[in-house]
Amino acid sequence: MAKTDDVVDEAAGGAPVDSTLGYEQARDELIEVVRRLEAGGTTLEESLALWERGEELAKVCRRWLDGARARLDAALAEGSPENGAAEQE
């Protein structure tokens, strides 16, 4: 978990979120950010940086989930009876 801690520590310096983060990596880092915020003991500046990092990580997770939903919807639409009947005409 050292990598997550290193990345979260960089949040205090305003490091941008890597857009190539996978869903699980972004989620795990977001969990760590929330844990640190809930634990307290950080300065106002550190807390704000962690909050901003968490917001960016949440956006990465949302993009992954939205993409997964779109793929699922497309797969379901391809297999639906209405779509199959239209293709046969």
PyMOL Python script that loads the backbone (N, CA, C, O; Angstrom):
from pymol import cmd

cmd.read_pdbstr("""\
ATOM      1  N   MET A   1       0.813  -1.198   0.000  1.00  0.00           N
ATOM      2  CA  MET A   1       0.000   0.000   0.000  1.00  0.00           C
ATOM      3  C   MET A   1       0.854   1.258   0.000  1.00  0.00           C
ATOM      4  O   MET A   1       0.331   2.370   0.076  1.00  0.00           O
ATOM      5  N   ALA A   2       2.151   1.086  -0.084  1.00  0.00           N
ATOM      6  CA  ALA A   2       3.051   2.229  -0.091  1.00  0.00           C
ATOM      7  C   ALA A   2       2.800   3.126  -1.287  1.00  0.00           C
ATOM      8  O   ALA A   2       2.858   4.349  -1.167  1.00  0.00           O
ATOM      9  N   LYS A   3       2.521   2.531  -2.445  1.00  0.00           N
ATOM     10  CA  LYS A   3       2.276   3.333  -3.641  1.00  0.00           C
ATOM     11  C   LYS A   3       1.076   4.246  -3.426  1.00  0.00           C
ATOM     12  O   LYS A   3       1.128   5.423  -3.782  1.00  0.00           O
ATOM     13  N   THR A   4       0.002   3.727  -2.853  1.00  0.00           N
ATOM     14  CA  THR A   4      -1.179   4.551  -2.591  1.00  0.00           C
ATOM     15  C   THR A   4      -0.829   5.680  -1.636  1.00  0.00           C
ATOM     16  O   THR A   4      -1.218   6.826  -1.857  1.00  0.00           O
ATOM     17  N   ASP A   5      -0.090   5.356  -0.568  1.00  0.00           N
ATOM     18  CA  ASP A   5       0.302   6.387   0.386  1.00  0.00           C
ATOM     19  C   ASP A   5       1.150   7.456  -0.285  1.00  0.00           C
ATOM     20  O   ASP A   5       0.967   8.645  -0.027  1.00  0.00           O
ATOM     21  N   ASP A   6       2.088   7.037  -1.155  1.00  0.00           N
ATOM     22  CA  ASP A   6       2.927   8.001  -1.857  1.00  0.00           C
ATOM     23  C   ASP A   6       2.081   8.921  -2.718  1.00  0.00           C
ATOM     24  O   ASP A   6       2.286  10.135  -2.719  1.00  0.00           O
ATOM     25  N   VAL A   7       1.131   8.354  -3.451  1.00  0.00           N
ATOM     26  CA  VAL A   7       0.303   9.157  -4.341  1.00  0.00           C
ATOM     27  C   VAL A   7      -0.573  10.104  -3.539  1.00  0.00           C
ATOM     28  O   VAL A   7      -0.741  11.264  -3.914  1.00  0.00           O
ATOM     29  N   VAL A   8      -1.134   9.614  -2.435  1.00  0.00           N
ATOM     30  CA  VAL A   8      -1.975  10.472  -1.601  1.00  0.00           C
ATOM     31  C   VAL A   8      -1.131  11.567  -0.967  1.00  0.00           C
ATOM     32  O   VAL A   8      -1.588  12.705  -0.858  1.00  0.00           O
ATOM     33  N   ASP A   9       0.097  11.249  -0.543  1.00  0.00           N
ATOM     34  CA  ASP A   9       0.974  12.264   0.025  1.00  0.00           C
ATOM     35  C   ASP A   9       1.259  13.354  -0.991  1.00  0.00           C
ATOM     36  O   ASP A   9       1.391  14.521  -0.624  1.00  0.00           O
ATOM     37  N   GLU A  10       1.357  12.989  -2.272  1.00  0.00           N
ATOM     38  CA  GLU A  10       1.583  13.975  -3.310  1.00  0.00           C
ATOM     39  C   GLU A  10       0.394  14.918  -3.442  1.00  0.00           C
ATOM     40  O   GLU A  10       0.538  16.025  -3.960  1.00  0.00           O
ATOM     41  N   ALA A  11      -0.782  14.490  -2.977  1.00  0.00           N
ATOM     42  CA  ALA A  11      -1.968  15.345  -3.075  1.00  0.00           C
ATOM     43  C   ALA A  11      -1.760  16.644  -2.320  1.00  0.00           C
ATOM     44  O   ALA A  11      -2.298  17.680  -2.711  1.00  0.00           O
ATOM     45  N   ALA A  12      -0.993  16.604  -1.253  1.00  0.00           N
ATOM     46  CA  ALA A  12      -0.724  17.825  -0.505  1.00  0.00           C
ATOM     47  C   ALA A  12       0.050  18.822  -1.366  1.00  0.00           C
ATOM     48  O   ALA A  12      -0.004  20.029  -1.128  1.00  0.00           O
ATOM     49  N   GLY A  13       0.769  18.310  -2.368  1.00  0.00           N
ATOM     50  CA  GLY A  13       1.497  19.171  -3.275  1.00  0.00           C
ATOM     51  C   GLY A  13       0.710  19.507  -4.524  1.00  0.00           C
ATOM     52  O   GLY A  13       1.217  20.208  -5.400  1.00  0.00           O
ATOM     53  N   GLY A  14      -0.509  19.027  -4.627  1.00  0.00           N
ATOM     54  CA  GLY A  14      -1.365  19.350  -5.763  1.00  0.00           C
ATOM     55  C   GLY A  14      -1.111  18.511  -6.994  1.00  0.00           C
ATOM     56  O   GLY A  14      -1.349  18.976  -8.109  1.00  0.00           O
ATOM     57  N   ALA A  15      -0.634  17.292  -6.831  1.00  0.00           N
ATOM     58  CA  ALA A  15      -0.369  16.423  -7.980  1.00  0.00           C
ATOM     59  C   ALA A  15      -1.665  16.108  -8.712  1.00  0.00           C
ATOM     60  O   ALA A  15      -2.665  15.778  -8.074  1.00  0.00           O
ATOM     61  N   PRO A  16      -1.667  16.205 -10.049  1.00  0.00           N
ATOM     62  CA  PRO A  16      -2.890  15.908 -10.803  1.00  0.00           C
ATOM     63  C   PRO A  16      -3.167  14.412 -10.827  1.00  0.00           C
ATOM     64  O   PRO A  16      -2.259  13.596 -10.667  1.00  0.00           O
ATOM     65  N   VAL A  17      -4.419  14.069 -11.026  1.00  0.00           N
ATOM     66  CA  VAL A  17      -4.808  12.661 -11.116  1.00  0.00           C
ATOM     67  C   VAL A  17      -4.416  12.147 -12.494  1.00  0.00           C
ATOM     68  O   VAL A  17      -4.686  12.787 -13.511  1.00  0.00           O
ATOM     69  N   ASP A  18      -3.780  10.994 -12.514  1.00  0.00           N
ATOM     70  CA  ASP A  18      -3.373  10.355 -13.754  1.00  0.00           C
ATOM     71  C   ASP A  18      -4.615   9.786 -14.430  1.00  0.00           C
ATOM     72  O   ASP A  18      -5.318   8.962 -13.845  1.00  0.00           O
ATOM     73  N   SER A  19      -4.887  10.216 -15.646  1.00  0.00           N
ATOM     74  CA  SER A  19      -6.097   9.773 -16.344  1.00  0.00           C
ATOM     75  C   SER A  19      -6.015   8.310 -16.771  1.00  0.00           C
ATOM     76  O   SER A  19      -7.012   7.742 -17.215  1.00  0.00           O
ATOM     77  N   THR A  20      -4.840   7.694 -16.642  1.00  0.00           N
ATOM     78  CA  THR A  20      -4.709   6.291 -17.003  1.00  0.00           C
ATOM     79  C   THR A  20      -4.946   5.364 -15.819  1.00  0.00           C
ATOM     80  O   THR A  20      -4.771   4.151 -15.933  1.00  0.00           O
ATOM     81  N   LEU A  21      -5.341   5.928 -14.688  1.00  0.00           N
ATOM     82  CA  LEU A  21      -5.628   5.089 -13.526  1.00  0.00           C
ATOM     83  C   LEU A  21      -6.757   4.124 -13.846  1.00  0.00           C
ATOM     84  O   LEU A  21      -7.755   4.504 -14.458  1.00  0.00           O
ATOM     85  N   GLY A  22      -6.598   2.901 -13.437  1.00  0.00           N
ATOM     86  CA  GLY A  22      -7.676   1.934 -13.553  1.00  0.00           C
ATOM     87  C   GLY A  22      -8.713   2.198 -12.477  1.00  0.00           C
ATOM     88  O   GLY A  22      -8.448   2.913 -11.511  1.00  0.00           O
ATOM     89  N   TYR A  23      -9.882   1.625 -12.644  1.00  0.00           N
ATOM     90  CA  TYR A  23     -10.956   1.835 -11.682  1.00  0.00           C
ATOM     91  C   TYR A  23     -10.539   1.408 -10.277  1.00  0.00           C
ATOM     92  O   TYR A  23     -10.699   2.167  -9.321  1.00  0.00           O
ATOM     93  N   GLU A  24     -10.002   0.192 -10.155  1.00  0.00           N
ATOM     94  CA  GLU A  24      -9.656  -0.325  -8.836  1.00  0.00           C
ATOM     95  C   GLU A  24      -8.582   0.514  -8.170  1.00  0.00           C
ATOM     96  O   GLU A  24      -8.634   0.750  -6.963  1.00  0.00           O
ATOM     97  N   GLN A  25      -7.601   0.970  -8.954  1.00  0.00           N
ATOM     98  CA  GLN A  25      -6.531   1.795  -8.401  1.00  0.00           C
ATOM     99  C   GLN A  25      -7.092   3.134  -7.913  1.00  0.00           C
ATOM    100  O   GLN A  25      -6.750   3.585  -6.820  1.00  0.00           O
ATOM    101  N   ALA A  26      -7.943   3.764  -8.708  1.00  0.00           N
ATOM    102  CA  ALA A  26      -8.545   5.039  -8.317  1.00  0.00           C
ATOM    103  C   ALA A  26      -9.443   4.847  -7.089  1.00  0.00           C
ATOM    104  O   ALA A  26      -9.432   5.669  -6.172  1.00  0.00           O
ATOM    105  N   ARG A  27     -10.213   3.768  -7.078  1.00  0.00           N
ATOM    106  CA  ARG A  27     -11.095   3.488  -5.941  1.00  0.00           C
ATOM    107  C   ARG A  27     -10.291   3.275  -4.665  1.00  0.00           C
ATOM    108  O   ARG A  27     -10.631   3.821  -3.616  1.00  0.00           O
ATOM    109  N   ASP A  28      -9.227   2.485  -4.753  1.00  0.00           N
ATOM    110  CA  ASP A  28      -8.415   2.218  -3.571  1.00  0.00           C
ATOM    111  C   ASP A  28      -7.754   3.491  -3.048  1.00  0.00           C
ATOM    112  O   ASP A  28      -7.677   3.709  -1.839  1.00  0.00           O
ATOM    113  N   GLU A  29      -7.283   4.320  -3.961  1.00  0.00           N
ATOM    114  CA  GLU A  29      -6.676   5.580  -3.534  1.00  0.00           C
ATOM    115  C   GLU A  29      -7.725   6.497  -2.919  1.00  0.00           C
ATOM    116  O   GLU A  29      -7.449   7.192  -1.941  1.00  0.00           O
ATOM    117  N   LEU A  30      -8.921   6.501  -3.488  1.00  0.00           N
ATOM    118  CA  LEU A  30     -10.009   7.311  -2.939  1.00  0.00           C
ATOM    119  C   LEU A  30     -10.356   6.852  -1.523  1.00  0.00           C
ATOM    120  O   LEU A  30     -10.606   7.679  -0.646  1.00  0.00           O
ATOM    121  N   ILE A  31     -10.372   5.559  -1.301  1.00  0.00           N
ATOM    122  CA  ILE A  31     -10.630   5.025   0.042  1.00  0.00           C
ATOM    123  C   ILE A  31      -9.573   5.530   1.015  1.00  0.00           C
ATOM    124  O   ILE A  31      -9.889   5.906   2.143  1.00  0.00           O
ATOM    125  N   GLU A  32      -8.318   5.537   0.575  1.00  0.00           N
ATOM    126  CA  GLU A  32      -7.225   6.024   1.431  1.00  0.00           C
ATOM    127  C   GLU A  32      -7.368   7.512   1.716  1.00  0.00           C
ATOM    128  O   GLU A  32      -7.122   7.952   2.839  1.00  0.00           O
ATOM    129  N   VAL A  33      -7.760   8.286   0.721  1.00  0.00           N
ATOM    130  CA  VAL A  33      -7.978   9.724   0.923  1.00  0.00           C
ATOM    131  C   VAL A  33      -9.072   9.944   1.959  1.00  0.00           C
ATOM    132  O   VAL A  33      -8.913  10.756   2.870  1.00  0.00           O
ATOM    133  N   VAL A  34     -10.173   9.231   1.824  1.00  0.00           N
ATOM    134  CA  VAL A  34     -11.285   9.367   2.770  1.00  0.00           C
ATOM    135  C   VAL A  34     -10.835   8.963   4.171  1.00  0.00           C
ATOM    136  O   VAL A  34     -11.175   9.628   5.149  1.00  0.00           O
ATOM    137  N   ARG A  35     -10.071   7.873   4.270  1.00  0.00           N
ATOM    138  CA  ARG A  35      -9.575   7.426   5.567  1.00  0.00           C
ATOM    139  C   ARG A  35      -8.734   8.507   6.229  1.00  0.00           C
ATOM    140  O   ARG A  35      -8.874   8.770   7.424  1.00  0.00           O
ATOM    141  N   ARG A  36      -7.854   9.134   5.442  1.00  0.00           N
ATOM    142  CA  ARG A  36      -6.996  10.177   6.010  1.00  0.00           C
ATOM    143  C   ARG A  36      -7.804  11.400   6.419  1.00  0.00           C
ATOM    144  O   ARG A  36      -7.529  12.010   7.452  1.00  0.00           O
ATOM    145  N   LEU A  37      -8.797  11.760   5.614  1.00  0.00           N
ATOM    146  CA  LEU A  37      -9.631  12.904   5.976  1.00  0.00           C
ATOM    147  C   LEU A  37     -10.431  12.627   7.247  1.00  0.00           C
ATOM    148  O   LEU A  37     -10.556  13.498   8.109  1.00  0.00           O
ATOM    149  N   GLU A  38     -10.971  11.419   7.361  1.00  0.00           N
ATOM    150  CA  GLU A  38     -11.757  11.067   8.545  1.00  0.00           C
ATOM    151  C   GLU A  38     -10.895  10.971   9.793  1.00  0.00           C
ATOM    152  O   GLU A  38     -11.362  11.242  10.899  1.00  0.00           O
ATOM    153  N   ALA A  39      -9.633  10.584   9.617  1.00  0.00           N
ATOM    154  CA  ALA A  39      -8.732  10.446  10.764  1.00  0.00           C
ATOM    155  C   ALA A  39      -8.362  11.803  11.343  1.00  0.00           C
ATOM    156  O   ALA A  39      -8.043  11.912  12.527  1.00  0.00           O
ATOM    157  N   GLY A  40      -8.403  12.840  10.507  1.00  0.00           N
ATOM    158  CA  GLY A  40      -8.057  14.166  10.985  1.00  0.00           C
ATOM    159  C   GLY A  40      -6.556  14.305  11.181  1.00  0.00           C
ATOM    160  O   GLY A  40      -5.775  13.483  10.702  1.00  0.00           O
ATOM    161  N   GLY A  41      -6.167  15.351  11.887  1.00  0.00           N
ATOM    162  CA  GLY A  41      -4.768  15.561  12.177  1.00  0.00           C
ATOM    163  C   GLY A  41      -3.982  16.183  11.041  1.00  0.00           C
ATOM    164  O   GLY A  41      -2.753  16.242  11.102  1.00  0.00           O
ATOM    165  N   THR A  42      -4.667  16.650  10.003  1.00  0.00           N
ATOM    166  CA  THR A  42      -3.973  17.308   8.898  1.00  0.00           C
ATOM    167  C   THR A  42      -4.261  18.803   8.968  1.00  0.00           C
ATOM    168  O   THR A  42      -5.248  19.239   9.561  1.00  0.00           O
ATOM    169  N   THR A  43      -3.384  19.563   8.356  1.00  0.00           N
ATOM    170  CA  THR A  43      -3.611  21.007   8.310  1.00  0.00           C
ATOM    171  C   THR A  43      -4.766  21.298   7.361  1.00  0.00           C
ATOM    172  O   THR A  43      -5.211  20.428   6.612  1.00  0.00           O
ATOM    173  N   LEU A  44      -5.230  22.511   7.406  1.00  0.00           N
ATOM    174  CA  LEU A  44      -6.302  22.926   6.502  1.00  0.00           C
ATOM    175  C   LEU A  44      -5.863  22.761   5.055  1.00  0.00           C
ATOM    176  O   LEU A  44      -6.631  22.268   4.229  1.00  0.00           O
ATOM    177  N   GLU A  45      -4.639  23.165   4.738  1.00  0.00           N
ATOM    178  CA  GLU A  45      -4.135  23.063   3.372  1.00  0.00           C
ATOM    179  C   GLU A  45      -4.061  21.603   2.929  1.00  0.00           C
ATOM    180  O   GLU A  45      -4.442  21.272   1.806  1.00  0.00           O
ATOM    181  N   GLU A  46      -3.570  20.730   3.814  1.00  0.00           N
ATOM    182  CA  GLU A  46      -3.489  19.309   3.484  1.00  0.00           C
ATOM    183  C   GLU A  46      -4.883  18.718   3.291  1.00  0.00           C
ATOM    184  O   GLU A  46      -5.108  17.934   2.368  1.00  0.00           O
ATOM    185  N   SER A  47      -5.811  19.094   4.157  1.00  0.00           N
ATOM    186  CA  SER A  47      -7.184  18.599   4.042  1.00  0.00           C
ATOM    187  C   SER A  47      -7.815  19.038   2.726  1.00  0.00           C
ATOM    188  O   SER A  47      -8.487  18.246   2.065  1.00  0.00           O
ATOM    189  N   LEU A  48      -7.607  20.283   2.347  1.00  0.00           N
ATOM    190  CA  LEU A  48      -8.148  20.772   1.078  1.00  0.00           C
ATOM    191  C   LEU A  48      -7.527  20.044  -0.103  1.00  0.00           C
ATOM    192  O   LEU A  48      -8.225  19.692  -1.055  1.00  0.00           O
ATOM    193  N   ALA A  49      -6.217  19.816  -0.047  1.00  0.00           N
ATOM    194  CA  ALA A  49      -5.549  19.089  -1.128  1.00  0.00           C
ATOM    195  C   ALA A  49      -6.075  17.659  -1.212  1.00  0.00           C
ATOM    196  O   ALA A  49      -6.300  17.146  -2.308  1.00  0.00           O
ATOM    197  N   LEU A  50      -6.272  17.016  -0.071  1.00  0.00           N
ATOM    198  CA  LEU A  50      -6.821  15.664  -0.062  1.00  0.00           C
ATOM    199  C   LEU A  50      -8.239  15.660  -0.612  1.00  0.00           C
ATOM    200  O   LEU A  50      -8.601  14.778  -1.391  1.00  0.00           O
ATOM    201  N   TRP A  51      -9.041  16.636  -0.214  1.00  0.00           N
ATOM    202  CA  TRP A  51     -10.412  16.734  -0.712  1.00  0.00           C
ATOM    203  C   TRP A  51     -10.419  16.867  -2.234  1.00  0.00           C
ATOM    204  O   TRP A  51     -11.178  16.184  -2.921  1.00  0.00           O
ATOM    205  N   GLU A  52      -9.556  17.764  -2.758  1.00  0.00           N
ATOM    206  CA  GLU A  52      -9.490  17.956  -4.208  1.00  0.00           C
ATOM    207  C   GLU A  52      -9.035  16.678  -4.899  1.00  0.00           C
ATOM    208  O   GLU A  52      -9.556  16.325  -5.958  1.00  0.00           O
ATOM    209  N   ARG A  53      -8.074  15.988  -4.312  1.00  0.00           N
ATOM    210  CA  ARG A  53      -7.609  14.720  -4.876  1.00  0.00           C
ATOM    211  C   ARG A  53      -8.765  13.717  -4.898  1.00  0.00           C
ATOM    212  O   ARG A  53      -8.967  13.010  -5.884  1.00  0.00           O
ATOM    213  N   GLY A  54      -9.514  13.667  -3.805  1.00  0.00           N
ATOM    214  CA  GLY A  54     -10.662  12.773  -3.735  1.00  0.00           C
ATOM    215  C   GLY A  54     -11.704  13.079  -4.789  1.00  0.00           C
ATOM    216  O   GLY A  54     -12.279  12.165  -5.379  1.00  0.00           O
ATOM    217  N   GLU A  55     -11.955  14.350  -5.031  1.00  0.00           N
ATOM    218  CA  GLU A  55     -12.922  14.744  -6.069  1.00  0.00           C
ATOM    219  C   GLU A  55     -12.460  14.265  -7.441  1.00  0.00           C
ATOM    220  O   GLU A  55     -13.258  13.748  -8.222  1.00  0.00           O
ATOM    221  N   GLU A  56     -11.177  14.435  -7.733  1.00  0.00           N
ATOM    222  CA  GLU A  56     -10.644  13.995  -9.018  1.00  0.00           C
ATOM    223  C   GLU A  56     -10.691  12.473  -9.145  1.00  0.00           C
ATOM    224  O   GLU A  56     -11.028  11.948 -10.207  1.00  0.00           O
ATOM    225  N   LEU A  57     -10.359  11.773  -8.076  1.00  0.00           N
ATOM    226  CA  LEU A  57     -10.419  10.313  -8.091  1.00  0.00           C
ATOM    227  C   LEU A  57     -11.859   9.830  -8.282  1.00  0.00           C
ATOM    228  O   LEU A  57     -12.106   8.852  -8.988  1.00  0.00           O
ATOM    229  N   ALA A  58     -12.794  10.519  -7.652  1.00  0.00           N
ATOM    230  CA  ALA A  58     -14.206  10.163  -7.816  1.00  0.00           C
ATOM    231  C   ALA A  58     -14.633  10.346  -9.274  1.00  0.00           C
ATOM    232  O   ALA A  58     -15.427   9.557  -9.785  1.00  0.00           O
ATOM    233  N   LYS A  59     -14.116  11.379  -9.951  1.00  0.00           N
ATOM    234  CA  LYS A  59     -14.431  11.592 -11.363  1.00  0.00           C
ATOM    235  C   LYS A  59     -13.875  10.455 -12.218  1.00  0.00           C
ATOM    236  O   LYS A  59     -14.532   9.995 -13.153  1.00  0.00           O
ATOM    237  N   VAL A  60     -12.656  10.002 -11.892  1.00  0.00           N
ATOM    238  CA  VAL A  60     -12.066   8.884 -12.628  1.00  0.00           C
ATOM    239  C   VAL A  60     -12.947   7.648 -12.455  1.00  0.00           C
ATOM    240  O   VAL A  60     -13.241   6.950 -13.425  1.00  0.00           O
ATOM    241  N   CYS A  61     -13.365   7.381 -11.221  1.00  0.00           N
ATOM    242  CA  CYS A  61     -14.224   6.219 -10.961  1.00  0.00           C
ATOM    243  C   CYS A  61     -15.546   6.350 -11.712  1.00  0.00           C
ATOM    244  O   CYS A  61     -16.033   5.380 -12.292  1.00  0.00           O
ATOM    245  N   ARG A  62     -16.121   7.537 -11.702  1.00  0.00           N
ATOM    246  CA  ARG A  62     -17.395   7.769 -12.386  1.00  0.00           C
ATOM    247  C   ARG A  62     -17.257   7.518 -13.885  1.00  0.00           C
ATOM    248  O   ARG A  62     -18.138   6.916 -14.499  1.00  0.00           O
ATOM    249  N   ARG A  63     -16.140   7.982 -14.480  1.00  0.00           N
ATOM    250  CA  ARG A  63     -15.931   7.752 -15.919  1.00  0.00           C
ATOM    251  C   ARG A  63     -15.847   6.259 -16.219  1.00  0.00           C
ATOM    252  O   ARG A  63     -16.424   5.792 -17.201  1.00  0.00           O
ATOM    253  N   TRP A  64     -15.138   5.511 -15.385  1.00  0.00           N
ATOM    254  CA  TRP A  64     -15.046   4.069 -15.574  1.00  0.00           C
ATOM    255  C   TRP A  64     -16.422   3.421 -15.459  1.00  0.00           C
ATOM    256  O   TRP A  64     -16.787   2.574 -16.274  1.00  0.00           O
ATOM    257  N   LEU A  65     -17.183   3.824 -14.444  1.00  0.00           N
ATOM    258  CA  LEU A  65     -18.510   3.232 -14.247  1.00  0.00           C
ATOM    259  C   LEU A  65     -19.467   3.609 -15.364  1.00  0.00           C
ATOM    260  O   LEU A  65     -20.260   2.780 -15.809  1.00  0.00           O
ATOM    261  N   ASP A  66     -19.400   4.856 -15.823  1.00  0.00           N
ATOM    262  CA  ASP A  66     -20.249   5.282 -16.943  1.00  0.00           C
ATOM    263  C   ASP A  66     -19.897   4.503 -18.208  1.00  0.00           C
ATOM    264  O   ASP A  66     -20.783   4.105 -18.964  1.00  0.00           O
ATOM    265  N   GLY A  67     -18.604   4.288 -18.434  1.00  0.00           N
ATOM    266  CA  GLY A  67     -18.172   3.520 -19.593  1.00  0.00           C
ATOM    267  C   GLY A  67     -18.643   2.074 -19.519  1.00  0.00           C
ATOM    268  O   GLY A  67     -19.074   1.495 -20.517  1.00  0.00           O
ATOM    269  N   ALA A  68     -18.555   1.503 -18.327  1.00  0.00           N
ATOM    270  CA  ALA A  68     -19.020   0.128 -18.148  1.00  0.00           C
ATOM    271  C   ALA A  68     -20.526   0.038 -18.381  1.00  0.00           C
ATOM    272  O   ALA A  68     -21.007  -0.918 -18.989  1.00  0.00           O
ATOM    273  N   ARG A  69     -21.262   1.026 -17.901  1.00  0.00           N
ATOM    274  CA  ARG A  69     -22.718   1.048 -18.096  1.00  0.00           C
ATOM    275  C   ARG A  69     -23.057   1.153 -19.582  1.00  0.00           C
ATOM    276  O   ARG A  69     -23.960   0.472 -20.067  1.00  0.00           O
ATOM    277  N   ALA A  70     -22.332   2.006 -20.297  1.00  0.00           N
ATOM    278  CA  ALA A  70     -22.586   2.163 -21.731  1.00  0.00           C
ATOM    279  C   ALA A  70     -22.303   0.859 -22.477  1.00  0.00           C
ATOM    280  O   ALA A  70     -23.056   0.480 -23.374  1.00  0.00           O
ATOM    281  N   ARG A  71     -21.229   0.179 -22.110  1.00  0.00           N
ATOM    282  CA  ARG A  71     -20.911  -1.095 -22.759  1.00  0.00           C
ATOM    283  C   ARG A  71     -21.966  -2.146 -22.445  1.00  0.00           C
ATOM    284  O   ARG A  71     -22.357  -2.922 -23.317  1.00  0.00           O
ATOM    285  N   LEU A  72     -22.420  -2.168 -21.211  1.00  0.00           N
ATOM    286  CA  LEU A  72     -23.457  -3.120 -20.820  1.00  0.00           C
ATOM    287  C   LEU A  72     -24.757  -2.830 -21.565  1.00  0.00           C
ATOM    288  O   LEU A  72     -25.397  -3.744 -22.084  1.00  0.00           O
ATOM    289  N   ASP A  73     -25.142  -1.565 -21.616  1.00  0.00           N
ATOM    290  CA  ASP A  73     -26.363  -1.187 -22.335  1.00  0.00           C
ATOM    291  C   ASP A  73     -26.266  -1.562 -23.812  1.00  0.00           C
ATOM    292  O   ASP A  73     -27.236  -2.047 -24.394  1.00  0.00           O
ATOM    293  N   ALA A  74     -25.092  -1.337 -24.421  1.00  0.00           N
ATOM    294  CA  ALA A  74     -24.912  -1.681 -25.839  1.00  0.00           C
ATOM    295  C   ALA A  74     -25.013  -3.195 -26.043  1.00  0.00           C
ATOM    296  O   ALA A  74     -25.623  -3.660 -27.006  1.00  0.00           O
ATOM    297  N   ALA A  75     -24.415  -3.950 -25.136  1.00  0.00           N
ATOM    298  CA  ALA A  75     -24.469  -5.411 -25.253  1.00  0.00           C
ATOM    299  C   ALA A  75     -25.896  -5.916 -25.078  1.00  0.00           C
ATOM    300  O   ALA A  75     -26.328  -6.826 -25.786  1.00  0.00           O
ATOM    301  N   LEU A  76     -26.621  -5.331 -24.142  1.00  0.00           N
ATOM    302  CA  LEU A  76     -28.014  -5.729 -23.927  1.00  0.00           C
ATOM    303  C   LEU A  76     -28.885  -5.353 -25.123  1.00  0.00           C
ATOM    304  O   LEU A  76     -29.788  -6.103 -25.496  1.00  0.00           O
ATOM    305  N   ALA A  77     -28.617  -4.200 -25.721  1.00  0.00           N
ATOM    306  CA  ALA A  77     -29.393  -3.761 -26.877  1.00  0.00           C
ATOM    307  C   ALA A  77     -29.156  -4.679 -28.073  1.00  0.00           C
ATOM    308  O   ALA A  77     -30.084  -4.953 -28.834  1.00  0.00           O
ATOM    309  N   GLU A  78     -27.937  -5.152 -28.245  1.00  0.00           N
ATOM    310  CA  GLU A  78     -27.622  -6.056 -29.351  1.00  0.00           C
ATOM    311  C   GLU A  78     -28.356  -7.385 -29.215  1.00  0.00           C
ATOM    312  O   GLU A  78     -28.733  -8.002 -30.211  1.00  0.00           O
ATOM    313  N   GLY A  79     -28.553  -7.811 -27.989  1.00  0.00           N
ATOM    314  CA  GLY A  79     -29.193  -9.100 -27.763  1.00  0.00           C
ATOM    315  C   GLY A  79     -30.688  -9.027 -27.565  1.00  0.00           C
ATOM    316  O   GLY A  79     -31.329 -10.054 -27.343  1.00  0.00           O
ATOM    317  N   SER A  80     -31.267  -7.830 -27.640  1.00  0.00           N
ATOM    318  CA  SER A  80     -32.704  -7.711 -27.390  1.00  0.00           C
ATOM    319  C   SER A  80     -33.496  -8.229 -28.588  1.00  0.00           C
ATOM    320  O   SER A  80     -33.043  -8.106 -29.727  1.00  0.00           O
ATOM    321  N   PRO A  81     -34.685  -8.813 -28.342  1.00  0.00           N
ATOM    322  CA  PRO A  81     -35.523  -9.346 -29.432  1.00  0.00           C
ATOM    323  C   PRO A  81     -35.945  -8.272 -30.427  1.00  0.00           C
ATOM    324  O   PRO A  81     -36.033  -8.544 -31.625  1.00  0.00           O
ATOM    325  N   GLU A  82     -36.211  -7.042 -29.946  1.00  0.00           N
ATOM    326  CA  GLU A  82     -36.641  -5.979 -30.853  1.00  0.00           C
ATOM    327  C   GLU A  82     -35.546  -5.651 -31.848  1.00  0.00           C
ATOM    328  O   GLU A  82     -35.824  -5.412 -33.024  1.00  0.00           O
ATOM    329  N   ASN A  83     -34.322  -5.639 -31.396  1.00  0.00           N
ATOM    330  CA  ASN A  83     -33.191  -5.328 -32.273  1.00  0.00           C
ATOM    331  C   ASN A  83     -32.987  -6.462 -33.272  1.00  0.00           C
ATOM    332  O   ASN A  83     -32.692  -6.204 -34.439  1.00  0.00           O
ATOM    333  N   GLY A  84     -33.135  -7.676 -32.850  1.00  0.00           N
ATOM    334  CA  GLY A  84     -32.978  -8.823 -33.742  1.00  0.00           C
ATOM    335  C   GLY A  84     -34.046  -8.846 -34.829  1.00  0.00           C
ATOM    336  O   GLY A  84     -33.740  -9.199 -35.968  1.00  0.00           O
ATOM    337  N   ALA A  85     -35.279  -8.484 -34.519  1.00  0.00           N
ATOM    338  CA  ALA A  85     -36.365  -8.462 -35.510  1.00  0.00           C
ATOM    339  C   ALA A  85     -36.125  -7.394 -36.550  1.00  0.00           C
ATOM    340  O   ALA A  85     -36.417  -7.606 -37.727  1.00  0.00           O
ATOM    341  N   ALA A  86     -35.599  -6.250 -36.146  1.00  0.00           N
ATOM    342  CA  ALA A  86     -35.334  -5.169 -37.084  1.00  0.00           C
ATOM    343  C   ALA A  86     -34.212  -5.545 -38.038  1.00  0.00           C
ATOM    344  O   ALA A  86     -34.227  -5.135 -39.198  1.00  0.00           O
ATOM    345  N   GLU A  87     -33.238  -6.319 -37.567  1.00  0.00           N
ATOM    346  CA  GLU A  87     -32.131  -6.717 -38.416  1.00  0.00           C
ATOM    347  C   GLU A  87     -32.570  -7.740 -39.456  1.00  0.00           C
ATOM    348  O   GLU A  87     -31.972  -7.797 -40.531  1.00  0.00           O
ATOM    349  N   GLN A  88     -33.602  -8.558 -39.178  1.00  0.00           N
ATOM    350  CA  GLN A  88     -34.040  -9.593 -40.094  1.00  0.00           C
ATOM    351  C   GLN A  88     -34.834  -9.019 -41.251  1.00  0.00           C
ATOM    352  O   GLN A  88     -34.942  -9.680 -42.283  1.00  0.00           O
ATOM    353  N   GLU A  89     -35.384  -7.850 -41.138  1.00  0.00           N
ATOM    354  CA  GLU A  89     -36.215  -7.261 -42.197  1.00  0.00           C
ATOM    355  C   GLU A  89     -35.416  -6.826 -43.370  1.00  0.00           C
ATOM    356  O   GLU A  89     -35.974  -6.312 -44.340  1.00  0.00           O
TER     357      GLU A  89
END
""", "prot")
cmd.dss("prot")
cmd.show_as("cartoon", "prot")
cmd.util.cbc("prot")
cmd.orient("prot")
